[in-house]
Each structure stands twice: as structure tokens, then as C-alpha cells.
Amino acid sequence: MTHYQGLSSASSPPEILNKTDVIQTRILFLVFISSGFVMREPAPYDVLMLGLMGLSLLTGLRIPRGLGVMATLLVIFFVFDLVGTLSAFEPERARMHAYVTIYLGITTLFFACLIARDSEAILRKIFLAYTLGAMITALAGIIGYFGNIELLTLYGRAKGLFKDPNVFGPFLIPPALFAIKKLINSPLKRAWPWLMVLGVLMTAVLLSFSRAAWGHFILSSVLMICMMYLLTADRHKKRRILNYISMISIMAVILIMVLVSMKSVGGLFSQRLSFTQSYDIAENGGRFYGYWIALKTILVNPFGVGPLSFAKIYGADPHNVYLQTALTAGWFGGLAYLVLVVITIKRGFHFLFRKTPVQELFFVCYATFLPLAIEGLIIDTDHWRHFYLLLGLIWGLMATYPRLEGKSGRNRAARSAPVAATYHQDQNQEWPSGSYNTNRRPHRP
């Protein structure tokens, strides 16, 4: 079965299937290459994404087993987000905001289904194209910053081809982790291209002057490196990880020293490094007082006040995605969003220890998603496209490689020796590479 082939394509002529696969692969690449260009909405990413989803549905895209919880929580969130628009201050703008939220949630489900078809091949294509798109917008941001190009900067901060530096910085983190992974797995002679990619992405993250992005990058990098080091039994690879991490750390220190020594960077760097900014302690109470106002508003509005309405009440957004979703979608919608994030973190943590051909790529996804979920405590991430991408990739991989048995399999061993033997064999061997048949049901005694 080809990468994008569905049930309905089983009887289609091979030449039609090959052409469809080629078209879908090209659109997939264009989707992620264009993902770093979001100056206006709908962005090119959105137009191409709708085309990719439509073509995939025509070729038999299915929802595999294992996505029921995610799909249910998303639907609950969607329904109550629409309910919230009924009490919004500006109903038309609120409905458009809700439609965008629903579209982004559907992309999560779509990516999960797409990954379940052929996780290893598609995931590598996604990250390669994503890295290329990130390099384009990162270089644009760097050139814009040092060239004083207003179109590519905002308030003296690099934003590349995005509208906001606070989105530009975090967007670059998944491909930066992918570059670290490729770097660690490459011999020194072939590692230089990925070292250059990492250097460009790190420079762009620094020039975004987003404190959240800085902390996000550091935490995500440490998490992924620890995962790679602790979950490998290869002593040679452990030594290589330590060697490369020393190299990356030295490079990062030199990069920061060189950039901070520049007048155009040093002043803003010191200012942004402060724990409090003007918007944290503004006349109206600032960001943190806004949390208290948002919480009080949520408690007296069980069905929410609708999208974009809190800014009318307080004068600013809550800068907390969990408060934001409760404000827009009420108690039930906000709770569904929070539960989805928590379950993703919990299940993803257990999946980290499962030996699969895509384990290290899952490290990239999880090590980015966890800090991103934490970052949601200080910023509104409900319309960040790469958040929904990571959510879909994590659930898609967990659905692709389901648990065959219970926690240890010991309880069932006595009842079914063949099943236990199969289970222990799977635990001692890596999963086969290539396509995995998601229709295959676990053997039951």
C-alpha cells in the first residue's frame, strides 16, 4: 500500500495511484515550506492545507482506532466555542474566530490520520519540508533585523515572514530540534550542514527577542537530548551525544557573545532579559492582574463571553491559553481543551519508552509540545498552527504503534502462551520499518 493510499483506492489503476501519491507528496512539501509565511490570513499554508485535506479524503483517508478520545474532546471544544459566539460583543468577528479554531482543530485530526497511514515516511517528509520553510523565514528575519527592513521586523525584533515575533520564535523550535537530532546521528564529516541549519535557527530565535521562545528552546533542547541519551543502550551513541552537545554549547555561547556585543542587539537583549516588561505592570494592572479578572469573568459566565470579547472587557487579551479557551468556550469547552492537553502529555510520556522506528522523531514532537503547553500559561497559543501540527503528530504516532498488551503482559501470559511469546518478541525487537497496518487488531486470548 502506498503512503497515501486508502481503502477506496485498492481497485484503482496503479498509474492513477502513483500520480495521486506524487501530487499529494508535492502538496505536502509545499504546505510545510509555506508554513513560515503567515503575514496575512488565510495564509498560503491554509489554502494548500485545504487542498491536501480534500485530495486525501477523495483517496480514502480514514480515522484509525486510537483517536476517539482526541476527536471527542475536540468536538466538545468546537461545539462550546460556537455556543460562546452567541454572547460575543462582536458576533461576526467571533464566529470567524471560532471557524478558524475549528479549522485548526480539524488539521490536528487530519495530521493524525495521515501519520497513521505511513508514519515513518510521512513524518520524515514533514520535518524536512518544515525545516526548509523555517530556514527561509529565519533567514528573512535575520536579514530584516540587520538590514532594518520594516516588513520583516516589529518593534525592533525579528519576525521573519510572520506577523508577530512571539509566534516567529517558537515556530522555529521543532525544526531546530530536528536539526539537533540529525546532527547527533551524523558522523562529524556529514554533520556540518545540520550545524549550519541549527546556527541559523538559533540566531533567528535569539533575534526574535521573545523570552518565552528563549526558554522554550532551552527546555525543549534539554528534554530531547536527555531522552536520546537516557533511552539508548548504545554506549558509542551516548559518547557521540556528549561530544556533540559540548560542540553545540560552545557554539551557542560564542553566538550569544558575538550578537550581544553588537550595539543593535545588546541593548534590546538586556531589556528583554528583564523578568518584567511594561505590559506586565501596566496602568490597568498588567498581564498578571488580567489573569485575576479573566478568572472572575469565567466563574460568572459558564458558557463563556465569546471569542475576542475579553479584550473589550479588560482592554487586553488574557495571555493565557487555558483562561482564553474558558473565556471563549465556557467551562465545558475550556475543560475539554485542558483535558486534551493533559492527556496528550500523559500518554505521550508513556509512549516515549516504546521502541519504534520513529522514536527519536517522537522525541522531537514531545520535547517541543510539552514546553509549548507550559508556554500557554503566559501566552495565547490557541491559533498557533504548529501547536495543532504537533498535537496531531503525537496522537497519530500513538495510534500507529498501539500497545499490543497490558502494562507488562504478565497477567495474560498464563492464559495464552503464544500471545505472550509474541509480546516479548516485540519488546525485544524494533518495529519493522515502512508502512504499519493500522487495521490489524491485537491478538486476544
N, C-alpha and C positions, 0 to 999 in steps of 0.2 A: 504494500500500500504506500502510495507516495505521501509526501509530507502533508499536503493539504487535502488529501482525498477523503471524502466522506462516504456514507453508506450509499447515497444515491448515485455515486459515480462508479460503482462497481461494474455496471453494464455499459459504461460509456467507452467509446473507442479509445485506444491508448494514445493516439496522436492528439485527441482533444484534451485528455488528461494532462499530457505533457505541456501543451500550450497554456492550459489553465494554471498549472504549477508555476510555469515561468512568469506569467503575468502577475500572479499573487506574490511571488518572491520579489519581483521588481517593485511592486506597490509597497510591500512590507519594508524594503530598503528605503524607499522614498519617504514613507511615513516617519521613520526614525531619523533620517538625515534632515528632514524638515522640522523635527521636533524642537530644535533650538531656535526656531523663528516664530516668535509669538508677540509681535508688536501690535497686531490688531486681531480682533476676533470676529468671525471664525478665522482661525489660523490655517495655513496650508496643511498642517498636521491633521486638523479636524476634517477638512474636505477629503483628503486622501484616506483617512481612517474610515469615514462613512463608505467610501468606495470599496475598501478592503473588506469591511464587515458585510456589505451587500454581496460581493462576489463570493465570499466564504460561505454565506448562507445558501447561495444557489448551488454550491458544490457539496452541500450536505454537512455543514458544521453542526455538531451535536453538543449537548451539555452532558459531560460524563458524570458518572457516580462520584460522590465526594464533594460536590459543590452545593449541595442542598442548603447547608447552614448559611453559607455566604450569600447565596441567591435570596434566601428568605429574609435575612437581615437587611439586604439592600432594598428589597421590595418594601419592607416596613418603613425604611427611611424615606424612600421615594414618595410613598402614599402620604405620610405625615408632612413631608416637605411641601407637597401640593396643598394639603389642608391648611398649612400655615399661610399660604398666599392669600387666603380668604380674609385674613385680618391685617394684611400688609398695608403700609402707608401709601405705597405706590404699586397697586396691583399688577400693572403691565410689566414694570421692571422686575417685580418679584417673581412673576410667572416665568419670565425669560431666565432669571437666575436659577429657578427650580428646574427648568428644562435642561440647562447646561449641566446642573448637578446630576440629573438622571442620565444624560448622555455619557458623562464621565464614568458613572457607576456601571453603565452598560459596557463601556470599554474594558472595565475590570473583568466582567463576566466573559467578554469576548477573548481577552488575552488568556484567561484561564482555560477556556475551551481550545484555543489554538495551541497552547503549550501541551495540552493533553494528547494532541494528535502525534506529535513527534518532538518531544521536549528537547532533546539534545541538539538536534539540527536547528530548530527554530530559535532556541534560546541563544545559540552562538551567533546566528544571523542578526538577531535583535541587538545584541550587545555590540557587535562590530559596527552596525549602522548607527546605533546610538552614539558610540564613541566618535564616529566620523562627524555626526551632526553636532556633538558637543565641542569638538575641536574647531569647527567652523565658527560657532558663536563665541567660543573662548578667545580665539584669535581676533575676532571682531571687537570683543570687549577690550582686549589688551591694546589693540591699535587705536581704538576710540579713546581710551584713557590717556595714553601718552601723546596722541595726536590732537587732544582736546576737541574731539568730534562730538558735538552735542547730541546727535542722533543716537550714539552708542553709549552715552553716559547719562546719569541722573544725579543731581546734587554732588557732582564731583566724583561719583562712584561708577565703576564699570558695570554696564548692564547688558552688553553684547546686543543680541537681537531680541531681547526681552523688553517688557515694559517696566520691570522692577528689578533692581539689584538683589532684593531679598528672595526672588524666585530664581534669578540667574545663577547665584552661587550654589544653592542646594541642587539644582538641576545637573550640575557638573560632577556631583559626588559619585553616583553609580558608575559612570564610565571611568572615573579616577580609580575606584576600587577594582574595576575590571582590568585596568592597566597595571595595577599592583599585582593582581593575580597572574596576569600574563608575564609580568616581569619576573616574579618568583619562579615560575615554571619554565623559564627560558635559560639556556646557557648564556654565559656572560657575553659571548660574541654576538648573540642574536637578541640581547636584551636592550641594546641602546635605543632602538626605535620606540619601545614602550617607555623607556626612561624619559625620552623627549616628550612623549604624549603626556606623561604624568607631570613633567615640569610645566608644560603649557597650562594644563588644567589647574594645577596648584597655584600658579601665578594669577590666573583668572579668578579663582575663588578668593584669593587674598585681596585682589583689587576690587572685588565686589563690596568690600568693607562691610560685609554682613556678619555680625557677631555670631548669629545663630548658625550661619554656614561654616564659619571657622570651627566652632565647637562640634558641629555635626560631622565635618570632615575628620577631625582628630579622633572623635569617638568611634566613628564608623571604621576608620583605618585600623585602630587598635583592636576593635572587635573582630574584624575579618582576619587580621594577622594571627590573633590568638586562636581563632577557630582553626585556621590552617595548620598552626604549629601543634596544637593540642590533639587534634583529631587525625593526625597522620602517624603511622608507626615507622615510617621511613626515616632512619637517622640521618641519611645523606640529605634528604629534603629539609629536615629540621636545621641542619647546619647551613644549607643554602638560604633558608628563610632568614636566619640570624644575620648572615652576610649581607643579603640584600636590604634588610631593614636598617642595618648600620649605614649602608650606602644612601638609602632614601633619607634617613635622618640627617646625615651630613649635608645632603643636597638641599633639604628643606631649610636648615639653619642658614646656609650660605645664601639661599634665595631670599629669605626674610631680611638678612643683614644688608644685602645689596639693595633691595627695594626700599627698606626703611631709611637707608642713608640718603635717598633722593628726597629733595625738599617737597616735591609734589606728592610724595607718598607718606613721608614721616609724620607730618603734622596731622593729616587725617587719620593715620594709623593710631596715633596716640589718643586722639579724640574718640575714635570708635572703640578703643580698648577699654574705655571707661565703663564701669558697671551700670551707670545711669546716664540716659540721654534726655534731651529736653522733653520728648514725648512721654518719658517715664514719669516725670514730675511736673506736668503741665498745670496751668491755672485751674483747669477743671478737675484736677485730681490725678491726671495722667493715666497710664496704662493699668497700673495695679488697682487704683480706685475704680477704674472701669470694670474690673473683674467683679467687684462687690456689687456695683449697680446692675451688671448683667445677671448675677446670681439672684438678686432680689426680683428682677424682671421675670426671670424664668419661674420662680416659685409662685408668682401670681398669674401666670399665663401658661396653663398646662398644655395648650395647643400651639404655643409659640406666638410670636408677634409678626412672623413672616420674614422672608429674606429682605435684607437691606434696611430693615426698619429700626434696628437698634442704633444705627448711626444717626437717625433722625431724633431718637430719644436722648442720646448721650453726647452726640457730636463726633463720635469716632467708633470704629469697629472694635469688638471686644479683644482682638488679638489673642484669641484662644479658640482653637477649632472646636473643642468639646463644648464650650459655652456657646459658640456660634451655632452649632448644629442644634442645640437645645432651644436656642432663641428662634431659629427659623422653622424647625420641625417639631417643636414641643417636647414634652417629656418622653413620649414613646419613640419619636424619631431620633432624638438626641441619644437616648439609651441604646437604640439599635446600632447607631454609629459607633458608640463607645464599646459596646459588646463585640462588634465586628473587629475592631482594632485589637482588643484584649485577646480574643480567641485566636486571631491571626498570630499574635506574638507567642501565645502559649503553645499552639500546635506547631508553629514554625520552629520553636525551640526544640521540641522533641524530634522534629524531622531533621534537625542539624546532624544528629548522630546516625542517621540512616545512610548506609553506604550505597551510593548510586553513581552513575556516570556523570551526573550534573551536580554532585555535592558541592564542589567549590564555586560553581555559578550560583548555587543556592546561598552560599555564604555571602556572596556579593549582594544578593537581593535582601537577605535578612539583616545583614550588618548595616545596610542603608535604611531599611524600613524601621527598625527599632528606634534609632535616634530621631528619625523623621516623625515617628509617633510622639516621642518626647518633645520634639520641637513644636508640635501642635499646641503645647501648653502656653507658648508665648507668641504664636503667630497663627493666622488663619490659613490653613493648608487645604481647605475643602474644595478648592478649584485648581489644585496643582496637578497637572496631567501625569507627572512621573510618580506621584503618590498612588494613583489608581493603577498605573502600569505595574508597579512593584507589588501591590496588593493582588492583582490578577496573576502575576508570575508565581508568587508564593503559593497561592491556592491551586494553580494549575499543576505545579510540580508535586504538591502533596496529593493531588488526585491522580497523577500519572503513576506514581510509585506508592500505591496504597499498602498499608500494613497487612501482611498475609495472615498473621496470627495475633494472639494476645500479647501481653507485655513481655512474656518470656517464652510462651509456648509450652511450658512445663505442665500446665493443667490438662492440656489436650493430648500430650504425648502418650499417656497411658491409654487413652481411648482410641488413638489412631496412630500407630507407629509409622505408616507411610507418610502421613501428613507431617509428623514431627521430623522425620528424616528430611523431607523436602524443605521444611522450615530452616533446619540447622544448616542445610547445604546452601540455602540462600543467604544465611547470615555470614557464612564463611567465604562467599564469592561475591564479586561485584555483579551488579545487574548487567545484563547484556546491553551493548550499545545499540543505537538505532531506535527504530520505532517500537513502542511498547503498546501492546493491545489492551486498551482500557476496557474492552468488553469482557475480558477474561475475569471470571469471578473466583474468589478464593475457594480453595477446596475445603469442604466442611465434612467432618466425620459423621 
